[in-house]
Amino acid sequence: MNTAIPKGLSIFDTMLWLNCSRSYIYRLIREGKLELVCRTPPLIDPSSVIGKIGTTFPKVEAVSRSLLDYQVRQDSQNALEV
């Protein structure tokens, strides 16, 4: 049976995007502020990362929403290729 590989950001990529520590990423997951698309390996939903950036930096998100969305989704597609 073929199952599709979920697209998501690795913990490391999420740390880079949000400029925070690994433990903070796991805290955000526990609090429901970041959503997982896969538990093993843990992959973060790109939309939840963009949402977190938007709530933390609303002016940045408003000005560059499409570029931000594109780049985060590109990183999520490459997460398992590395």
N, C-alpha and C positions, 0 to 999 in steps of 0.2 A: 504494500500500500504506500503510495506516495503522499506525503504530507508536506504542505508548503512551509518553508522556513519563515518564521515571523520576522518582520522588519522592526528593528528597534535599536536604540542606542545602548552601547555597553555602559557599565558603571563608570569606566574610565572616561569615555567620551562625554558622559553626562557631567562628570566632575569638571571637565574642561569647559563645557558650555556654561555651567552655573558658577564656575570659579569657587568651588567648595570642596570639602573633604569627602572621602568615601563614607565615613560614618554619618555625615549630614545627609548624603544621598539616601542611605538606608533609613534614616529618620524620616525623611520626606515620604518615602515609600510607605513606612508604617503609619504615618499620619494621613495617608491618602492624597497627598499633594502631588505625587508622581505615580503614574500607573505603569504596571508591568504588562508587557505583551507576552513574555515568556519567563518562567521561573528558573529554568535550568538550560542554558546559562541565563542569568538575569538580564533581560533587555527591557529598556524603558521606552514607553510610548513617546514618539517624537512630539506629538500634540501636547502632551502634558509638560514636556520641557519648554516648549514655546509658550504655553500658558503660564508657567512659573516665571519665565523671563518677563512676560508681559505684566504680571502682577508686581514683580520686583522693580522693573524699569519700564513703566508705562510709556514714557516718551520715546524710548528706543524702539519699543515694539510697534508703536503707532507709525513711526517714520519709516521703518525698514521691515515691515511685516512680510512682504513677499520674498525678499532676499533672505531673511532669517528662516522662513519656512522652507525655502529651497535648500539652504545649506544644512539645516538640521536633518532634513529628510535624506539628503545625500550621505551624510555621516551614518544614518541609520541603515542604509542599504549596504554600506561597506563594513558594518560592524563585525560580521562573521567571516569576512574575506581575509582579515588580517591574521 
